Each structure stands twice: as C-alpha cells, then as structure tokens.
Amino acid sequence: MNQDLKKKNSAIEAFNLINPKLNKDSVIGIGTGSTTNFFIEELNSSNLHIKGVVCSSKASASLIRNTYDVLSLNEVHSLDFYVDGADEYNDRKELIKGGGGALTREKILAYSSESFICIVDETKHTDLLGREFPLAIEVIEIARSAVSRELMKMGGKPIFRNGFTSDNGNQIVDVHNFPIEIPYELEAEINNIPGVVENGIFAKRKADVIICATDNSINILD
C-alpha cells in the first residue's frame, strides 16, 4: 500500500470517529499538510451541518471555504475537535510538527481544542523525537542568528529555511541532529529563548488520540 493511501485511510478513520459526535453547533479545527488534506476532502464530500471550521493556515482554508464557513478562533469559544497530522510521534503521543511551517497556529488550535486527533501513517513513529526529522522553530527575523547560536549551544544544527515565511510573517529555523530526550522540558526551554515565537514540539499539549494507518490495519492510540 502506498503512503498516500495510508494517509487517506487514517483521515477517513478520523472522520468516522468524530462524525457521530458532531451537531449544528460544532466547530472543527483543521491542521495543515498532506495528510490533513485527505481529511479536508472527506469533510468536503460529506457536507456536514456544523457551525464551521477554524484552519491553521491559509492553504487549508482555501481548500474548505467553499463548503463550510471558515471562522476565526476569536469568534468561537473552543474547538470540539482539532484534526492534524505530524512529522513524528512517540508512544506517549508527543509529537514533532512544523514541516509545513504552520506550527504556531497549529499549537494554538491544539490548545484550544477539546480533543486533538492526530492522523499519521506508521512511517511517522519514532522512539526518540528529533533524531531523524528536524525540529522547526518559528522566529522573529531580527533574532534568527541569535536564536540559532543558542540552539547550537544546546547541541543542535540550526539551518535557516530559506525563502519561506510563515502565515504570521516570521521565519523558520530547522534544527537537525537534535535528539529530544525530554520533550516537555525542551519545549519550554526553547520557547524561553528571546525571539522564539514557537517550536514544533507538542508535548505540553500532546495528541489525545493518534490514528495510524499501516499496510494492513488502522491502529488507534488513545
């Protein structure tokens, strides 16, 4: 089974999980990325009767605005569900996100959700976050070099994501060779560096449910 089909299967499973719990007042948070796009396809084809959606990026909003009302987070009390993918996850449901550069808004929506459902395939599983996939850190432009120097002191290899600007108007530094032994502590430590907007460790607000598609099955970690 190819990877796209596995991504689609996990997205369909997420839709089937939340569908019975939705009503006309429900608000769904929508993440960003290739796996999330399959979830958007499922939403669009179902034409649910819900209050609307809140999207973590302009890209996701553009895919769904013709089917549902795209709301601002400021307009709603909370999100019933937030559905998004991940670049890596571990057995404690801690994540690395930010490959698509939307990590700050994604983390805000995750924090604002009653239930955070992460949809992945088995290639995203790891025993040690950050060993294979670089950690994305959103930074204010003036602080990029200063932040990078601090990250080097911490043992990482920061590389500027050239030519990319987040929807918030900021830059991204990707930190390679940065095994994350204690995600919860490192998440807070990085965010305390002046100039850091947010980093892609999702440990303080980890996933509530992880839906993982393999060649032969759908595994649910909750």
PyMOL commands that place a pseudoatom at each C-alpha (Angstrom):
pseudoatom trace, name=CA, resn=MET, resi=1, chain=A, elem=C, hetatm=0, pos=[0.000, 0.000, 0.000]
pseudoatom trace, name=CA, resn=ASN, resi=2, chain=A, elem=C, hetatm=0, pos=[1.449, 3.390, -0.960]
pseudoatom trace, name=CA, resn=GLN, resi=3, chain=A, elem=C, hetatm=0, pos=[1.878, 6.139, 1.591]
pseudoatom trace, name=CA, resn=ASP, resi=4, chain=A, elem=C, hetatm=0, pos=[-0.850, 8.385, 0.185]
pseudoatom trace, name=CA, resn=LEU, resi=5, chain=A, elem=C, hetatm=0, pos=[-3.416, 5.620, 0.541]
pseudoatom trace, name=CA, resn=LYS, resi=6, chain=A, elem=C, hetatm=0, pos=[-2.381, 5.063, 4.150]
pseudoatom trace, name=CA, resn=LYS, resi=7, chain=A, elem=C, hetatm=0, pos=[-2.698, 8.797, 4.825]
pseudoatom trace, name=CA, resn=LYS, resi=8, chain=A, elem=C, hetatm=0, pos=[-6.157, 8.762, 3.281]
pseudoatom trace, name=CA, resn=ASN, resi=9, chain=A, elem=C, hetatm=0, pos=[-7.205, 5.754, 5.367]
pseudoatom trace, name=CA, resn=SER, resi=10, chain=A, elem=C, hetatm=0, pos=[-6.158, 7.450, 8.607]
pseudoatom trace, name=CA, resn=ALA, resi=11, chain=A, elem=C, hetatm=0, pos=[-8.043, 10.607, 7.587]
pseudoatom trace, name=CA, resn=ILE, resi=12, chain=A, elem=C, hetatm=0, pos=[-11.207, 8.620, 6.840]
pseudoatom trace, name=CA, resn=GLU, resi=13, chain=A, elem=C, hetatm=0, pos=[-10.924, 6.867, 10.202]
pseudoatom trace, name=CA, resn=ALA, resi=14, chain=A, elem=C, hetatm=0, pos=[-10.674, 10.264, 11.939]
pseudoatom trace, name=CA, resn=PHE, resi=15, chain=A, elem=C, hetatm=0, pos=[-13.798, 11.450, 10.158]
pseudoatom trace, name=CA, resn=ASN, resi=16, chain=A, elem=C, hetatm=0, pos=[-15.684, 8.284, 11.124]
pseudoatom trace, name=CA, resn=LEU, resi=17, chain=A, elem=C, hetatm=0, pos=[-14.578, 8.755, 14.735]
pseudoatom trace, name=CA, resn=ILE, resi=18, chain=A, elem=C, hetatm=0, pos=[-15.861, 12.312, 15.117]
pseudoatom trace, name=CA, resn=ASN, resi=19, chain=A, elem=C, hetatm=0, pos=[-18.877, 12.243, 12.793]
pseudoatom trace, name=CA, resn=PRO, resi=20, chain=A, elem=C, hetatm=0, pos=[-21.364, 10.739, 15.317]
pseudoatom trace, name=CA, resn=LYS, resi=21, chain=A, elem=C, hetatm=0, pos=[-20.369, 13.397, 17.875]
pseudoatom trace, name=CA, resn=LEU, resi=22, chain=A, elem=C, hetatm=0, pos=[-20.987, 16.425, 15.652]
pseudoatom trace, name=CA, resn=ASN, resi=23, chain=A, elem=C, hetatm=0, pos=[-24.019, 18.711, 15.581]
pseudoatom trace, name=CA, resn=LYS, resi=24, chain=A, elem=C, hetatm=0, pos=[-25.051, 22.056, 14.125]
pseudoatom trace, name=CA, resn=ASP, resi=25, chain=A, elem=C, hetatm=0, pos=[-23.090, 23.955, 16.796]
pseudoatom trace, name=CA, resn=SER, resi=26, chain=A, elem=C, hetatm=0, pos=[-19.862, 22.001, 16.354]
pseudoatom trace, name=CA, resn=VAL, resi=27, chain=A, elem=C, hetatm=0, pos=[-16.627, 23.681, 15.295]
pseudoatom trace, name=CA, resn=ILE, resi=28, chain=A, elem=C, hetatm=0, pos=[-13.768, 21.615, 13.865]
pseudoatom trace, name=CA, resn=GLY, resi=29, chain=A, elem=C, hetatm=0, pos=[-10.157, 22.733, 13.869]
pseudoatom trace, name=CA, resn=ILE, resi=30, chain=A, elem=C, hetatm=0, pos=[-8.271, 21.828, 10.715]
pseudoatom trace, name=CA, resn=GLY, resi=31, chain=A, elem=C, hetatm=0, pos=[-4.492, 21.468, 10.525]
pseudoatom trace, name=CA, resn=THR, resi=32, chain=A, elem=C, hetatm=0, pos=[-2.090, 21.729, 7.619]
pseudoatom trace, name=CA, resn=GLY, resi=33, chain=A, elem=C, hetatm=0, pos=[-0.305, 19.223, 5.416]
pseudoatom trace, name=CA, resn=SER, resi=34, chain=A, elem=C, hetatm=0, pos=[-0.758, 16.353, 3.002]
pseudoatom trace, name=CA, resn=THR, resi=35, chain=A, elem=C, hetatm=0, pos=[-2.487, 14.000, 5.459]
pseudoatom trace, name=CA, resn=THR, resi=36, chain=A, elem=C, hetatm=0, pos=[-4.822, 16.745, 6.654]
pseudoatom trace, name=CA, resn=ASN, resi=37, chain=A, elem=C, hetatm=0, pos=[-5.725, 17.476, 3.045]
pseudoatom trace, name=CA, resn=PHE, resi=38, chain=A, elem=C, hetatm=0, pos=[-7.246, 13.998, 2.811]
pseudoatom trace, name=CA, resn=PHE, resi=39, chain=A, elem=C, hetatm=0, pos=[-9.347, 14.799, 5.883]
pseudoatom trace, name=CA, resn=ILE, resi=40, chain=A, elem=C, hetatm=0, pos=[-10.480, 18.026, 4.197]
pseudoatom trace, name=CA, resn=GLU, resi=41, chain=A, elem=C, hetatm=0, pos=[-11.509, 16.010, 1.136]
pseudoatom trace, name=CA, resn=GLU, resi=42, chain=A, elem=C, hetatm=0, pos=[-13.614, 13.779, 3.373]
pseudoatom trace, name=CA, resn=LEU, resi=43, chain=A, elem=C, hetatm=0, pos=[-15.237, 16.790, 5.045]
pseudoatom trace, name=CA, resn=ASN, resi=44, chain=A, elem=C, hetatm=0, pos=[-15.987, 18.449, 1.734]
pseudoatom trace, name=CA, resn=SER, resi=45, chain=A, elem=C, hetatm=0, pos=[-17.633, 15.358, 0.294]
pseudoatom trace, name=CA, resn=SER, resi=46, chain=A, elem=C, hetatm=0, pos=[-19.767, 14.779, 3.410]
pseudoatom trace, name=CA, resn=ASN, resi=47, chain=A, elem=C, hetatm=0, pos=[-21.206, 18.334, 3.572]
pseudoatom trace, name=CA, resn=LEU, resi=48, chain=A, elem=C, hetatm=0, pos=[-21.869, 18.162, 7.311]
pseudoatom trace, name=CA, resn=HIS, resi=49, chain=A, elem=C, hetatm=0, pos=[-24.258, 20.518, 9.066]
pseudoatom trace, name=CA, resn=ILE, resi=50, chain=A, elem=C, hetatm=0, pos=[-21.871, 22.177, 11.522]
pseudoatom trace, name=CA, resn=LYS, resi=51, chain=A, elem=C, hetatm=0, pos=[-21.218, 25.729, 12.658]
pseudoatom trace, name=CA, resn=GLY, resi=52, chain=A, elem=C, hetatm=0, pos=[-17.915, 25.931, 10.784]
pseudoatom trace, name=CA, resn=VAL, resi=53, chain=A, elem=C, hetatm=0, pos=[-14.187, 25.274, 10.820]
pseudoatom trace, name=CA, resn=VAL, resi=54, chain=A, elem=C, hetatm=0, pos=[-11.083, 27.065, 12.068]
pseudoatom trace, name=CA, resn=CYS, resi=55, chain=A, elem=C, hetatm=0, pos=[-7.976, 26.480, 9.957]
pseudoatom trace, name=CA, resn=SER, resi=56, chain=A, elem=C, hetatm=0, pos=[-4.315, 26.610, 10.956]
pseudoatom trace, name=CA, resn=SER, resi=57, chain=A, elem=C, hetatm=0, pos=[-3.204, 28.001, 7.595]
pseudoatom trace, name=CA, resn=LYS, resi=58, chain=A, elem=C, hetatm=0, pos=[-4.347, 29.931, 4.577]
pseudoatom trace, name=CA, resn=ALA, resi=59, chain=A, elem=C, hetatm=0, pos=[-3.643, 26.843, 2.470]
pseudoatom trace, name=CA, resn=SER, resi=60, chain=A, elem=C, hetatm=0, pos=[-6.116, 24.698, 4.405]
pseudoatom trace, name=CA, resn=ALA, resi=61, chain=A, elem=C, hetatm=0, pos=[-8.714, 27.467, 4.466]
pseudoatom trace, name=CA, resn=SER, resi=62, chain=A, elem=C, hetatm=0, pos=[-8.543, 27.755, 0.676]
pseudoatom trace, name=CA, resn=LEU, resi=63, chain=A, elem=C, hetatm=0, pos=[-9.420, 24.054, 0.321]
pseudoatom trace, name=CA, resn=ILE, resi=64, chain=A, elem=C, hetatm=0, pos=[-12.509, 24.170, 2.518]
pseudoatom trace, name=CA, resn=ARG, resi=65, chain=A, elem=C, hetatm=0, pos=[-14.002, 27.665, 2.343]
pseudoatom trace, name=CA, resn=ASN, resi=66, chain=A, elem=C, hetatm=0, pos=[-16.411, 26.793, -0.485]
pseudoatom trace, name=CA, resn=THR, resi=67, chain=A, elem=C, hetatm=0, pos=[-18.057, 24.076, 1.630]
pseudoatom trace, name=CA, resn=TYR, resi=68, chain=A, elem=C, hetatm=0, pos=[-18.037, 25.406, 5.194]
pseudoatom trace, name=CA, resn=ASP, resi=69, chain=A, elem=C, hetatm=0, pos=[-17.834, 28.722, 6.990]
pseudoatom trace, name=CA, resn=VAL, resi=70, chain=A, elem=C, hetatm=0, pos=[-14.196, 29.404, 7.839]
pseudoatom trace, name=CA, resn=LEU, resi=71, chain=A, elem=C, hetatm=0, pos=[-14.208, 31.050, 11.261]
pseudoatom trace, name=CA, resn=SER, resi=72, chain=A, elem=C, hetatm=0, pos=[-11.592, 32.886, 13.273]
pseudoatom trace, name=CA, resn=LEU, resi=73, chain=A, elem=C, hetatm=0, pos=[-10.597, 31.321, 16.575]
pseudoatom trace, name=CA, resn=ASN, resi=74, chain=A, elem=C, hetatm=0, pos=[-11.592, 34.643, 18.154]
pseudoatom trace, name=CA, resn=GLU, resi=75, chain=A, elem=C, hetatm=0, pos=[-15.173, 34.011, 17.042]
pseudoatom trace, name=CA, resn=VAL, resi=76, chain=A, elem=C, hetatm=0, pos=[-15.613, 30.702, 18.858]
pseudoatom trace, name=CA, resn=HIS, resi=77, chain=A, elem=C, hetatm=0, pos=[-15.433, 29.526, 22.460]
pseudoatom trace, name=CA, resn=SER, resi=78, chain=A, elem=C, hetatm=0, pos=[-13.437, 26.384, 21.699]
pseudoatom trace, name=CA, resn=LEU, resi=79, chain=A, elem=C, hetatm=0, pos=[-12.953, 23.658, 19.107]
pseudoatom trace, name=CA, resn=ASP, resi=80, chain=A, elem=C, hetatm=0, pos=[-14.833, 20.403, 19.547]
pseudoatom trace, name=CA, resn=PHE, resi=81, chain=A, elem=C, hetatm=0, pos=[-12.099, 18.589, 17.655]
pseudoatom trace, name=CA, resn=TYR, resi=82, chain=A, elem=C, hetatm=0, pos=[-8.753, 19.504, 16.146]
pseudoatom trace, name=CA, resn=VAL, resi=83, chain=A, elem=C, hetatm=0, pos=[-7.527, 17.164, 13.397]
pseudoatom trace, name=CA, resn=ASP, resi=84, chain=A, elem=C, hetatm=0, pos=[-3.970, 17.381, 12.116]
pseudoatom trace, name=CA, resn=GLY, resi=85, chain=A, elem=C, hetatm=0, pos=[-1.006, 15.281, 11.057]
pseudoatom trace, name=CA, resn=ALA, resi=86, chain=A, elem=C, hetatm=0, pos=[2.504, 15.072, 12.491]
pseudoatom trace, name=CA, resn=ASP, resi=87, chain=A, elem=C, hetatm=0, pos=[6.070, 14.730, 11.277]
pseudoatom trace, name=CA, resn=GLU, resi=88, chain=A, elem=C, hetatm=0, pos=[6.931, 12.352, 14.132]
pseudoatom trace, name=CA, resn=TYR, resi=89, chain=A, elem=C, hetatm=0, pos=[5.140, 10.813, 17.116]
pseudoatom trace, name=CA, resn=ASN, resi=90, chain=A, elem=C, hetatm=0, pos=[6.109, 8.571, 20.008]
pseudoatom trace, name=CA, resn=ASP, resi=91, chain=A, elem=C, hetatm=0, pos=[4.217, 6.105, 22.193]
pseudoatom trace, name=CA, resn=ARG, resi=92, chain=A, elem=C, hetatm=0, pos=[3.421, 8.860, 24.721]
pseudoatom trace, name=CA, resn=LYS, resi=93, chain=A, elem=C, hetatm=0, pos=[1.550, 10.718, 21.947]
pseudoatom trace, name=CA, resn=GLU, resi=94, chain=A, elem=C, hetatm=0, pos=[4.135, 13.525, 21.952]
pseudoatom trace, name=CA, resn=LEU, resi=95, chain=A, elem=C, hetatm=0, pos=[4.765, 14.995, 18.517]
pseudoatom trace, name=CA, resn=ILE, resi=96, chain=A, elem=C, hetatm=0, pos=[7.057, 16.968, 16.290]
pseudoatom trace, name=CA, resn=LYS, resi=97, chain=A, elem=C, hetatm=0, pos=[5.174, 19.229, 13.897]
pseudoatom trace, name=CA, resn=GLY, resi=98, chain=A, elem=C, hetatm=0, pos=[6.127, 22.123, 11.666]
pseudoatom trace, name=CA, resn=GLY, resi=99, chain=A, elem=C, hetatm=0, pos=[7.349, 20.602, 8.426]
pseudoatom trace, name=CA, resn=GLY, resi=100, chain=A, elem=C, hetatm=0, pos=[4.774, 22.756, 6.655]
pseudoatom trace, name=CA, resn=GLY, resi=101, chain=A, elem=C, hetatm=0, pos=[5.687, 25.848, 8.670]
pseudoatom trace, name=CA, resn=ALA, resi=102, chain=A, elem=C, hetatm=0, pos=[2.308, 26.284, 10.385]
pseudoatom trace, name=CA, resn=LEU, resi=103, chain=A, elem=C, hetatm=0, pos=[3.425, 25.101, 13.833]
pseudoatom trace, name=CA, resn=THR, resi=104, chain=A, elem=C, hetatm=0, pos=[2.448, 28.214, 15.808]
pseudoatom trace, name=CA, resn=ARG, resi=105, chain=A, elem=C, hetatm=0, pos=[-1.131, 28.298, 14.618]
pseudoatom trace, name=CA, resn=GLU, resi=106, chain=A, elem=C, hetatm=0, pos=[-1.338, 24.527, 14.871]
pseudoatom trace, name=CA, resn=LYS, resi=107, chain=A, elem=C, hetatm=0, pos=[-0.277, 24.611, 18.507]
pseudoatom trace, name=CA, resn=ILE, resi=108, chain=A, elem=C, hetatm=0, pos=[-2.758, 27.390, 19.280]
pseudoatom trace, name=CA, resn=LEU, resi=109, chain=A, elem=C, hetatm=0, pos=[-5.602, 25.356, 17.779]
pseudoatom trace, name=CA, resn=ALA, resi=110, chain=A, elem=C, hetatm=0, pos=[-4.471, 22.201, 19.564]
pseudoatom trace, name=CA, resn=TYR, resi=111, chain=A, elem=C, hetatm=0, pos=[-4.522, 24.074, 22.891]
pseudoatom trace, name=CA, resn=SER, resi=112, chain=A, elem=C, hetatm=0, pos=[-7.987, 25.417, 22.092]
pseudoatom trace, name=CA, resn=SER, resi=113, chain=A, elem=C, hetatm=0, pos=[-9.493, 22.025, 21.297]
pseudoatom trace, name=CA, resn=GLU, resi=114, chain=A, elem=C, hetatm=0, pos=[-11.467, 19.650, 23.466]
pseudoatom trace, name=CA, resn=SER, resi=115, chain=A, elem=C, hetatm=0, pos=[-9.921, 16.722, 21.603]
pseudoatom trace, name=CA, resn=PHE, resi=116, chain=A, elem=C, hetatm=0, pos=[-6.769, 16.699, 19.453]
pseudoatom trace, name=CA, resn=ILE, resi=117, chain=A, elem=C, hetatm=0, pos=[-6.786, 13.858, 16.919]
pseudoatom trace, name=CA, resn=CYS, resi=118, chain=A, elem=C, hetatm=0, pos=[-3.515, 13.217, 15.116]
pseudoatom trace, name=CA, resn=ILE, resi=119, chain=A, elem=C, hetatm=0, pos=[-3.639, 11.307, 11.819]
pseudoatom trace, name=CA, resn=VAL, resi=120, chain=A, elem=C, hetatm=0, pos=[-0.474, 9.595, 10.561]
pseudoatom trace, name=CA, resn=ASP, resi=121, chain=A, elem=C, hetatm=0, pos=[0.952, 6.515, 8.893]
pseudoatom trace, name=CA, resn=GLU, resi=122, chain=A, elem=C, hetatm=0, pos=[3.449, 4.173, 10.531]
pseudoatom trace, name=CA, resn=THR, resi=123, chain=A, elem=C, hetatm=0, pos=[6.484, 5.902, 8.988]
pseudoatom trace, name=CA, resn=LYS, resi=124, chain=A, elem=C, hetatm=0, pos=[5.951, 8.777, 11.462]
pseudoatom trace, name=CA, resn=HIS, resi=125, chain=A, elem=C, hetatm=0, pos=[6.565, 6.652, 14.550]
pseudoatom trace, name=CA, resn=THR, resi=126, chain=A, elem=C, hetatm=0, pos=[9.814, 7.042, 16.455]
pseudoatom trace, name=CA, resn=ASP, resi=127, chain=A, elem=C, hetatm=0, pos=[11.240, 6.080, 19.814]
pseudoatom trace, name=CA, resn=LEU, resi=128, chain=A, elem=C, hetatm=0, pos=[13.189, 9.357, 20.004]
pseudoatom trace, name=CA, resn=LEU, resi=129, chain=A, elem=C, hetatm=0, pos=[11.734, 12.592, 18.629]
pseudoatom trace, name=CA, resn=GLY, resi=130, chain=A, elem=C, hetatm=0, pos=[14.123, 14.715, 16.588]
pseudoatom trace, name=CA, resn=ARG, resi=131, chain=A, elem=C, hetatm=0, pos=[16.619, 12.008, 15.743]
pseudoatom trace, name=CA, resn=GLU, resi=132, chain=A, elem=C, hetatm=0, pos=[15.501, 11.763, 12.116]
pseudoatom trace, name=CA, resn=PHE, resi=133, chain=A, elem=C, hetatm=0, pos=[13.200, 14.744, 11.471]
pseudoatom trace, name=CA, resn=PRO, resi=134, chain=A, elem=C, hetatm=0, pos=[14.416, 18.321, 12.084]
pseudoatom trace, name=CA, resn=LEU, resi=135, chain=A, elem=C, hetatm=0, pos=[12.673, 20.435, 14.695]
pseudoatom trace, name=CA, resn=ALA, resi=136, chain=A, elem=C, hetatm=0, pos=[11.043, 23.557, 13.231]
pseudoatom trace, name=CA, resn=ILE, resi=137, chain=A, elem=C, hetatm=0, pos=[11.265, 26.763, 15.245]
pseudoatom trace, name=CA, resn=GLU, resi=138, chain=A, elem=C, hetatm=0, pos=[9.425, 29.929, 14.243]
pseudoatom trace, name=CA, resn=VAL, resi=139, chain=A, elem=C, hetatm=0, pos=[11.492, 33.034, 14.974]
pseudoatom trace, name=CA, resn=ILE, resi=140, chain=A, elem=C, hetatm=0, pos=[11.243, 36.790, 14.602]
pseudoatom trace, name=CA, resn=GLU, resi=141, chain=A, elem=C, hetatm=0, pos=[13.560, 37.798, 11.761]
pseudoatom trace, name=CA, resn=ILE, resi=142, chain=A, elem=C, hetatm=0, pos=[15.843, 40.078, 13.795]
pseudoatom trace, name=CA, resn=ALA, resi=143, chain=A, elem=C, hetatm=0, pos=[16.512, 37.254, 16.278]
pseudoatom trace, name=CA, resn=ARG, resi=144, chain=A, elem=C, hetatm=0, pos=[17.214, 34.453, 13.808]
pseudoatom trace, name=CA, resn=SER, resi=145, chain=A, elem=C, hetatm=0, pos=[21.007, 34.362, 14.209]
pseudoatom trace, name=CA, resn=ALA, resi=146, chain=A, elem=C, hetatm=0, pos=[20.897, 34.936, 17.969]
pseudoatom trace, name=CA, resn=VAL, resi=147, chain=A, elem=C, hetatm=0, pos=[18.392, 32.118, 18.414]
pseudoatom trace, name=CA, resn=SER, resi=148, chain=A, elem=C, hetatm=0, pos=[20.463, 29.849, 16.173]
pseudoatom trace, name=CA, resn=ARG, resi=149, chain=A, elem=C, hetatm=0, pos=[23.554, 30.421, 18.313]
pseudoatom trace, name=CA, resn=GLU, resi=150, chain=A, elem=C, hetatm=0, pos=[21.625, 29.396, 21.417]
pseudoatom trace, name=CA, resn=LEU, resi=151, chain=A, elem=C, hetatm=0, pos=[20.378, 26.263, 19.682]
pseudoatom trace, name=CA, resn=MET, resi=152, chain=A, elem=C, hetatm=0, pos=[23.945, 25.345, 18.727]
pseudoatom trace, name=CA, resn=LYS, resi=153, chain=A, elem=C, hetatm=0, pos=[24.935, 25.623, 22.392]
pseudoatom trace, name=CA, resn=MET, resi=154, chain=A, elem=C, hetatm=0, pos=[22.151, 23.138, 23.123]
pseudoatom trace, name=CA, resn=GLY, resi=155, chain=A, elem=C, hetatm=0, pos=[23.656, 20.657, 20.662]
pseudoatom trace, name=CA, resn=GLY, resi=156, chain=A, elem=C, hetatm=0, pos=[21.542, 21.241, 17.562]
pseudoatom trace, name=CA, resn=LYS, resi=157, chain=A, elem=C, hetatm=0, pos=[22.450, 22.161, 13.995]
pseudoatom trace, name=CA, resn=PRO, resi=158, chain=A, elem=C, hetatm=0, pos=[20.129, 25.042, 13.008]
pseudoatom trace, name=CA, resn=ILE, resi=159, chain=A, elem=C, hetatm=0, pos=[19.522, 25.687, 9.310]
pseudoatom trace, name=CA, resn=PHE, resi=160, chain=A, elem=C, hetatm=0, pos=[17.541, 28.692, 8.077]
pseudoatom trace, name=CA, resn=ARG, resi=161, chain=A, elem=C, hetatm=0, pos=[14.554, 27.672, 5.915]
pseudoatom trace, name=CA, resn=ASN, resi=162, chain=A, elem=C, hetatm=0, pos=[15.472, 29.954, 3.057]
pseudoatom trace, name=CA, resn=GLY, resi=163, chain=A, elem=C, hetatm=0, pos=[12.674, 31.537, 1.042]
pseudoatom trace, name=CA, resn=PHE, resi=164, chain=A, elem=C, hetatm=0, pos=[9.919, 30.629, 3.491]
pseudoatom trace, name=CA, resn=THR, resi=165, chain=A, elem=C, hetatm=0, pos=[7.747, 32.999, 5.502]
pseudoatom trace, name=CA, resn=SER, resi=166, chain=A, elem=C, hetatm=0, pos=[5.052, 31.749, 7.859]
pseudoatom trace, name=CA, resn=ASP, resi=167, chain=A, elem=C, hetatm=0, pos=[1.458, 32.968, 7.693]
pseudoatom trace, name=CA, resn=ASN, resi=168, chain=A, elem=C, hetatm=0, pos=[2.411, 35.074, 10.718]
pseudoatom trace, name=CA, resn=GLY, resi=169, chain=A, elem=C, hetatm=0, pos=[5.164, 36.846, 8.748]
pseudoatom trace, name=CA, resn=ASN, resi=170, chain=A, elem=C, hetatm=0, pos=[8.016, 35.126, 10.574]
pseudoatom trace, name=CA, resn=GLN, resi=171, chain=A, elem=C, hetatm=0, pos=[10.937, 32.901, 9.596]
pseudoatom trace, name=CA, resn=ILE, resi=172, chain=A, elem=C, hetatm=0, pos=[11.659, 29.239, 10.322]
pseudoatom trace, name=CA, resn=VAL, resi=173, chain=A, elem=C, hetatm=0, pos=[14.852, 27.645, 11.592]
pseudoatom trace, name=CA, resn=ASP, resi=174, chain=A, elem=C, hetatm=0, pos=[15.049, 23.849, 11.249]
pseudoatom trace, name=CA, resn=VAL, resi=175, chain=A, elem=C, hetatm=0, pos=[17.232, 22.192, 13.870]
pseudoatom trace, name=CA, resn=HIS, resi=176, chain=A, elem=C, hetatm=0, pos=[18.909, 18.968, 12.719]
pseudoatom trace, name=CA, resn=ASN, resi=177, chain=A, elem=C, hetatm=0, pos=[20.711, 16.311, 14.766]
pseudoatom trace, name=CA, resn=PHE, resi=178, chain=A, elem=C, hetatm=0, pos=[18.705, 17.272, 17.824]
pseudoatom trace, name=CA, resn=PRO, resi=179, chain=A, elem=C, hetatm=0, pos=[17.511, 14.165, 19.720]
pseudoatom trace, name=CA, resn=ILE, resi=180, chain=A, elem=C, hetatm=0, pos=[14.790, 15.191, 22.144]
pseudoatom trace, name=CA, resn=GLU, resi=181, chain=A, elem=C, hetatm=0, pos=[15.251, 13.162, 25.310]
pseudoatom trace, name=CA, resn=ILE, resi=182, chain=A, elem=C, hetatm=0, pos=[12.708, 15.014, 27.478]
pseudoatom trace, name=CA, resn=PRO, resi=183, chain=A, elem=C, hetatm=0, pos=[10.245, 16.727, 25.099]
pseudoatom trace, name=CA, resn=TYR, resi=184, chain=A, elem=C, hetatm=0, pos=[8.230, 18.567, 27.764]
pseudoatom trace, name=CA, resn=GLU, resi=185, chain=A, elem=C, hetatm=0, pos=[11.295, 20.273, 29.229]
pseudoatom trace, name=CA, resn=LEU, resi=186, chain=A, elem=C, hetatm=0, pos=[12.938, 21.108, 25.902]
pseudoatom trace, name=CA, resn=GLU, resi=187, chain=A, elem=C, hetatm=0, pos=[9.720, 22.611, 24.542]
pseudoatom trace, name=CA, resn=ALA, resi=188, chain=A, elem=C, hetatm=0, pos=[9.657, 25.118, 27.409]
pseudoatom trace, name=CA, resn=GLU, resi=189, chain=A, elem=C, hetatm=0, pos=[13.422, 25.767, 27.284]
pseudoatom trace, name=CA, resn=ILE, resi=190, chain=A, elem=C, hetatm=0, pos=[13.379, 26.679, 23.589]
pseudoatom trace, name=CA, resn=ASN, resi=191, chain=A, elem=C, hetatm=0, pos=[10.351, 28.926, 23.974]
pseudoatom trace, name=CA, resn=ASN, resi=192, chain=A, elem=C, hetatm=0, pos=[12.195, 30.866, 26.665]
pseudoatom trace, name=CA, resn=ILE, resi=193, chain=A, elem=C, hetatm=0, pos=[14.855, 32.000, 24.171]
pseudoatom trace, name=CA, resn=PRO, resi=194, chain=A, elem=C, hetatm=0, pos=[14.104, 35.655, 23.258]
pseudoatom trace, name=CA, resn=GLY, resi=195, chain=A, elem=C, hetatm=0, pos=[12.957, 35.886, 19.658]
pseudoatom trace, name=CA, resn=VAL, resi=196, chain=A, elem=C, hetatm=0, pos=[11.387, 32.429, 19.508]
pseudoatom trace, name=CA, resn=VAL, resi=197, chain=A, elem=C, hetatm=0, pos=[7.714, 32.590, 18.607]
pseudoatom trace, name=CA, resn=GLU, resi=198, chain=A, elem=C, hetatm=0, pos=[7.029, 28.867, 18.975]
pseudoatom trace, name=CA, resn=ASN, resi=199, chain=A, elem=C, hetatm=0, pos=[8.663, 25.490, 18.405]
pseudoatom trace, name=CA, resn=GLY, resi=200, chain=A, elem=C, hetatm=0, pos=[7.368, 22.275, 16.905]
pseudoatom trace, name=CA, resn=ILE, resi=201, chain=A, elem=C, hetatm=0, pos=[7.485, 20.060, 19.999]
pseudoatom trace, name=CA, resn=PHE, resi=202, chain=A, elem=C, hetatm=0, pos=[3.948, 19.128, 21.026]
pseudoatom trace, name=CA, resn=ALA, resi=203, chain=A, elem=C, hetatm=0, pos=[4.487, 17.666, 24.490]
pseudoatom trace, name=CA, resn=LYS, resi=204, chain=A, elem=C, hetatm=0, pos=[2.718, 20.003, 26.893]
pseudoatom trace, name=CA, resn=ARG, resi=205, chain=A, elem=C, hetatm=0, pos=[-0.332, 19.723, 24.632]
pseudoatom trace, name=CA, resn=LYS, resi=206, chain=A, elem=C, hetatm=0, pos=[0.136, 16.332, 23.067]
pseudoatom trace, name=CA, resn=ALA, resi=207, chain=A, elem=C, hetatm=0, pos=[-2.376, 14.422, 20.988]
pseudoatom trace, name=CA, resn=ASP, resi=208, chain=A, elem=C, hetatm=0, pos=[-5.382, 12.879, 22.723]
pseudoatom trace, name=CA, resn=VAL, resi=209, chain=A, elem=C, hetatm=0, pos=[-5.779, 10.246, 20.010]
pseudoatom trace, name=CA, resn=ILE, resi=210, chain=A, elem=C, hetatm=0, pos=[-3.353, 9.077, 17.340]
pseudoatom trace, name=CA, resn=ILE, resi=211, chain=A, elem=C, hetatm=0, pos=[-4.789, 7.252, 14.347]
pseudoatom trace, name=CA, resn=CYS, resi=212, chain=A, elem=C, hetatm=0, pos=[-2.049, 5.398, 12.497]
pseudoatom trace, name=CA, resn=ALA, resi=213, chain=A, elem=C, hetatm=0, pos=[-2.570, 3.596, 9.194]
pseudoatom trace, name=CA, resn=THR, resi=214, chain=A, elem=C, hetatm=0, pos=[-0.352, 0.661, 8.243]
pseudoatom trace, name=CA, resn=ASP, resi=215, chain=A, elem=C, hetatm=0, pos=[-0.379, -1.616, 5.217]
pseudoatom trace, name=CA, resn=ASN, resi=216, chain=A, elem=C, hetatm=0, pos=[-2.853, -3.938, 6.885]
pseudoatom trace, name=CA, resn=SER, resi=217, chain=A, elem=C, hetatm=0, pos=[-4.739, -2.070, 9.589]
pseudoatom trace, name=CA, resn=ILE, resi=218, chain=A, elem=C, hetatm=0, pos=[-5.686, 1.134, 11.390]
pseudoatom trace, name=CA, resn=ASN, resi=219, chain=A, elem=C, hetatm=0, pos=[-4.179, 1.413, 14.861]
pseudoatom trace, name=CA, resn=ILE, resi=220, chain=A, elem=C, hetatm=0, pos=[-5.646, 3.817, 17.412]
pseudoatom trace, name=CA, resn=LEU, resi=221, chain=A, elem=C, hetatm=0, pos=[-3.540, 5.069, 20.313]
pseudoatom trace, name=CA, resn=ASP, resi=222, chain=A, elem=C, hetatm=0, pos=[-5.675, 6.784, 22.952]
for i in range(1, 222): cmd.bond("trace and resi %d" % i, "trace and resi %d" % (i + 1))
show_as sticks, trace
zoom trace
